[in-house]
Amino acid sequence: MNQAAVMSKIEVKEYTEDHHKSWDEFVRDESRNGGIFQERDFLSYHPEGKFKDASLLFFEKGTLMAVFPAAIIQENGKMKVVSHPGSSCGGLIFQFSATLQQVLEILESMIAYYQQNNIDSIEIRLSEPIFNAIPDEELRYLLWHRGFTIKSQEISTCVKLTESRLWEKLCRKRNLSYIKQQEKDGVKIVETNDVDKVYPVIEMNLKVRYNRIPTHSREELMRLKEIYPDRIHYWIATKEDQVLGILVLFDVNTTGVHSFYIAKNEQYENVKAMPLLFHKAFEHYCRQGYAWFNFGISSRGEQIKWGILEFKENVGGRATARQIWHLDNIGGYKKYENPQTATNVN
């Protein structure tokens, strides 16, 4: 693709490895809606060449204002830009103080850039809105405003972490008795760095319940832990040196934490250790000042996975949504004519 384009006051640049450090510093320290899933450190654990990267950076007067992690795929003979397939969610990640007009100009410059490079459509996979310290709904509104439509959305489940312990008010009452009983019986909740304590439980759980293999190999999970030693955590419920259940947690940003793997040891089906494991995790992150604990999705489009959803609700979770927005036929797209701001491509 062309190496740079200018729209209004926005300069667009294609991502190169030279941008890696500044990209991640922006997502971590300067963005309003970014997190671990949009960082290059996270995306880089995938083998080189697995995806055809199409990520963009957006500058205003030399200041980085937004990034868009993306890749190109071919679909039905057409070229489509999608939020990076190496991540659970992507989105347009913009500067903390960006105004609606600035986000509009960035979005318009993105569309124009891909339009100039013969891309047929754009698909943006947004993260759940709970991960933002302050609202970022400018983007959802502007996607609708500029002709994007919701292609699909998934039901996700989250727990509000507050000192009032709202999760206890929403969880199944029987779980509170399980928590007390497991503590009385000597079940301990600890964090470990040993992947061999968690990975076999993940493998066995997915094979027995869904005849699936984990999203990550043992080596990939180890690699992610090496990249993020302080932001990826292995939690286990243990008794007499036996692992009863595990959580693999990602600290997405300073607002929210995401549970990437949840698994109980199928050999101890009758031991109700998972409510205690979640309870201790909620308490920990509440003390750390996090606002949300996210379980991830429990659907595939219109298919609701009722059993998984009920499990998450029983420990205090309630619904949020992860949306995918789509803009087709961008070759015929007409830019927004803002009477206050010139938006011609130079």
C-alpha positions in Angstrom: 0.0 0.0 0.0 1.0 3.6 -0.3 3.3 4.6 2.6 1.4 7.8 3.6 -1.7 9.8 2.9 -3.1 13.1 4.3 -6.7 13.8 5.0 -7.7 17.1 6.6 -5.2 17.5 9.5 -4.7 13.8 9.8 -1.6 12.0 8.5 -1.9 8.3 8.0 1.1 5.9 8.1 1.3 2.2 7.6 2.6 0.2 10.5 6.2 -1.0 10.4 8.3 -2.7 13.1 10.0 0.7 13.7 6.6 1.8 15.2 6.4 -1.1 17.6 7.6 0.7 20.7 5.7 4.0 20.1 2.6 2.1 19.2 2.6 0.1 22.5 3.5 3.2 24.6 0.5 5.0 23.0 -1.9 2.1 23.7 -0.8 1.7 27.3 -0.2 5.3 28.4 -2.1 7.7 26.1 -5.2 5.9 24.7 -8.7 5.9 26.1 -9.9 2.6 24.8 -6.8 0.4 24.3 -5.5 -2.6 26.1 -3.4 -5.7 25.9 -5.2 -7.1 22.9 -4.2 -4.1 20.7 -0.6 -4.0 21.7 2.1 -5.1 19.3 3.8 -7.1 22.1 0.7 -9.3 22.2 0.2 -9.5 18.5 3.9 -10.4 17.9 3.7 -13.8 19.6 2.1 -15.1 16.4 4.6 -16.5 13.8 5.9 -13.9 11.4 4.0 -14.0 8.1 0.9 -15.6 9.5 -1.2 -12.5 8.8 -0.9 -9.8 6.1 -0.7 -6.8 8.3 -2.6 -3.7 7.3 -2.4 -1.7 10.6 -2.4 2.1 10.5 -1.2 5.0 12.7 -2.9 8.4 12.6 -1.0 11.6 13.4 -2.1 15.2 13.9 0.7 17.8 13.6 3.2 15.1 14.4 1.3 13.8 17.5 0.1 10.2 17.4 -3.7 10.3 17.8 -4.9 6.8 17.0 -3.9 3.3 15.9 -5.8 0.6 14.1 -4.5 -3.0 14.4 -5.7 -4.8 11.2 -4.9 -7.3 8.5 -6.0 -8.0 5.0 -7.9 -11.2 4.1 -9.4 -12.3 0.8 -13.1 -13.1 0.9 -15.1 -14.2 -2.2 -12.4 -12.8 -4.4 -12.4 -9.4 -2.7 -9.9 -7.6 -0.4 -11.2 -7.0 3.1 -9.5 -5.2 6.0 -10.4 -6.7 9.3 -9.5 -6.0 12.9 -6.3 -8.0 13.6 -7.2 -11.7 13.5 -4.5 -12.4 16.1 -6.6 -10.7 18.8 -9.9 -11.3 20.5 -10.9 -7.7 19.7 -9.4 -4.8 17.8 -11.2 -1.5 17.3 -9.9 2.0 16.5 -7.8 3.0 19.5 -7.7 6.7 20.0 -6.1 9.3 22.2 -7.5 9.9 25.7 -8.7 13.5 25.1 -9.8 13.0 21.4 -13.1 14.8 20.6 -15.9 13.5 18.4 -14.7 15.7 15.5 -11.2 14.3 15.8 -12.4 10.7 15.9 -14.6 11.5 12.8 -11.6 12.8 10.9 -9.5 9.8 11.9 -12.3 7.4 10.8 -12.7 9.3 7.5 -9.0 9.2 6.9 -8.9 5.5 7.5 -11.7 4.8 5.0 -10.1 7.1 2.4 -6.7 5.4 2.9 -8.1 1.9 2.3 -10.2 3.2 -0.5 -7.1 4.6 -2.3 -5.5 1.2 -1.9 -8.3 -0.8 -3.5 -9.7 -2.4 -0.4 -13.3 -3.5 -0.9 -14.6 -3.6 2.7 -13.7 -2.9 6.3 -14.7 -5.0 9.4 -14.0 -3.6 12.9 -14.3 -5.9 15.9 -14.8 -3.7 19.0 -14.0 -4.8 22.5 -16.5 -4.7 25.3 -17.0 -1.1 26.5 -16.3 -2.0 30.2 -12.6 -1.7 29.5 -12.7 2.1 29.2 -12.1 4.3 32.2 -14.3 7.0 30.5 -16.8 6.4 27.7 -15.6 5.9 24.1 -19.0 5.8 22.5 -17.9 8.4 19.9 -16.7 5.5 17.8 -19.9 3.4 17.9 -22.0 6.4 17.0 -19.7 7.5 14.2 -19.5 4.0 12.8 -23.3 4.1 12.5 -23.2 7.7 11.3 -20.8 6.9 8.4 -22.7 3.9 7.1 -21.2 0.9 9.0 -23.7 -1.7 10.0 -23.5 -4.3 12.8 -22.5 -7.6 11.1 -22.8 -9.5 14.4 -22.4 -9.2 18.1 -21.6 -11.6 20.9 -22.9 -11.8 24.4 -20.1 -11.3 26.9 -20.3 -11.5 30.7 -18.7 -9.2 33.3 -18.6 -8.6 37.0 -18.6 -5.1 38.5 -15.8 -5.0 41.1 -16.7 -2.7 43.9 -16.3 -2.5 47.6 -20.0 -3.2 48.0 -19.3 -6.7 46.6 -22.1 -6.6 44.1 -21.1 -10.0 42.7 -22.2 -11.7 46.0 -25.7 -10.1 45.5 -26.0 -11.5 42.0 -24.4 -14.9 42.3 -26.3 -18.1 43.0 -26.8 -18.4 46.8 -25.6 -22.0 46.8 -22.2 -20.8 45.5 -21.7 -18.8 48.8 -22.1 -22.1 50.7 -19.7 -23.8 48.4 -17.1 -21.0 49.1 -17.4 -21.5 52.8 -17.3 -25.3 52.6 -14.2 -25.4 50.3 -12.3 -23.0 52.6 -13.2 -25.2 55.5 -12.1 -28.3 53.6 -8.6 -26.7 53.0 -8.9 -25.7 49.4 -6.2 -23.0 48.7 -6.2 -20.4 45.9 -2.7 -19.5 44.8 -0.9 -17.9 41.8 1.7 -19.9 40.0 4.2 -19.3 37.2 4.3 -23.0 36.3 2.5 -23.6 33.0 2.6 -27.3 33.6 0.2 -26.9 36.5 -2.4 -25.2 34.3 -2.0 -26.4 30.8 -2.9 -30.1 31.3 -6.2 -29.0 33.0 -7.0 -26.7 30.1 -6.3 -29.5 27.6 -8.3 -32.1 29.5 -11.3 -29.8 30.1 -11.6 -28.8 26.5 -11.2 -32.3 25.2 -13.8 -33.9 27.6 -16.4 -31.2 27.3 -16.1 -29.9 23.7 -13.6 -32.2 21.9 -11.5 -29.2 21.2 -7.8 -28.2 21.7 -6.8 -24.9 23.4 -6.5 -21.7 21.3 -2.8 -21.5 22.4 -0.2 -24.3 22.5 1.7 -24.8 25.7 4.7 -23.0 24.2 2.5 -20.0 23.0 1.1 -19.6 26.5 4.6 -19.7 28.0 5.7 -17.1 25.4 2.8 -14.8 26.3 3.7 -15.2 30.0 7.3 -14.3 29.2 6.2 -11.2 27.3 3.8 -10.1 30.1 5.1 -11.5 33.3 3.1 -8.9 35.4 -0.1 -8.9 33.3 -0.8 -12.5 32.5 -1.5 -14.7 35.6 -2.1 -18.4 36.3 -4.4 -18.9 39.2 -5.1 -22.4 40.6 -7.4 -24.0 43.2 -5.4 -26.6 45.0 -5.8 -29.2 47.8 -3.1 -31.6 48.9 -1.0 -30.8 45.9 -3.9 -31.6 43.5 -5.0 -28.9 41.0 -8.8 -28.7 41.2 -9.3 -25.8 38.8 -7.5 -23.0 37.0 -7.9 -19.4 35.7 -5.6 -17.7 33.1 -6.2 -14.0 33.5 -5.1 -11.1 31.3 -4.8 -7.6 32.9 -6.2 -5.8 29.8 -5.5 -2.4 31.2 -5.8 -0.6 34.5 -9.6 -0.8 34.3 -10.4 -4.4 33.5 -9.2 -8.0 33.7 -10.1 -10.7 31.2 -10.4 -14.5 31.9 -8.8 -16.2 28.9 -9.0 -19.7 30.2 -11.4 -21.2 32.8 -11.1 -24.9 33.5 -11.8 -27.4 36.2 -10.0 -30.7 36.7 -12.4 -33.3 35.3 -11.0 -35.8 37.8 -12.5 -33.8 40.6 -16.0 -33.1 39.1 -17.7 -33.3 42.5 -15.4 -30.7 44.2 -17.0 -27.3 43.9 -13.8 -25.3 43.9 -14.6 -22.8 41.0 -16.8 -20.4 43.0 -14.0 -20.0 45.6 -11.5 -19.5 42.8 -13.5 -16.7 41.3 -14.4 -15.2 44.7 -10.7 -14.8 45.5 -9.9 -13.4 42.1 -12.7 -10.8 42.4 -11.5 -9.8 45.9 -7.9 -9.5 44.6 -8.7 -7.3 41.7 -11.2 -5.2 43.7 -8.3 -4.4 46.1 -6.1 -3.5 43.2 -8.6 -0.9 42.0 -9.9 -2.6 38.9 -13.4 -1.8 37.9 -14.4 -4.9 35.9 -13.8 -8.6 35.6 -14.7 -10.0 32.1 -15.5 -13.6 31.4 -15.5 -13.3 27.6 -18.2 -14.4 25.1 -20.8 -17.1 25.5 -22.2 -17.1 22.0 -21.5 -17.6 18.3 -23.7 -15.1 16.6 -27.3 -16.1 17.3 -26.3 -19.3 19.0 -26.3 -18.7 22.8 -24.2 -21.2 24.8 -26.7 -21.4 27.6 -24.7 -23.7 29.9 -21.5 -21.6 29.8 -23.6 -18.4 30.2 -25.4 -19.8 33.2 -22.1 -20.8 34.8 -20.9 -17.2 34.5 -24.1 -15.7 35.8 -24.1 -18.1 38.8 -20.9 -16.5 40.0 -22.2 -12.9 39.7 -21.7 -12.0 36.0 -24.1 -10.1 33.9 -24.2 -9.2 30.2 -22.2 -6.8 28.0 -21.7 -7.1 24.3 -18.8 -7.4 21.8 -19.7 -6.0 18.4 -18.5 -6.4 14.8 -19.1 -3.5 12.5 -18.9 -3.7 8.7 -18.6 -1.2 5.8 -19.1 -2.7 2.4 -18.2 -1.4 -1.1 -15.9 1.4 0.2 -14.9 2.1 -3.4 -18.2 4.0 -3.7 -18.0 5.6 -0.3 -18.6 9.3 -0.1 -16.8 11.3 2.6 -18.6 13.3 5.2 -18.9 17.0 4.2 -18.3 18.9 7.4 -19.0 22.6 6.9 -16.5 23.4 9.7 -13.6 21.3 8.5 -12.1 20.6 5.1 -11.8 16.9 4.6 -10.2 16.7 1.1 -7.4 14.3 0.6 -4.3 16.3 -0.5 
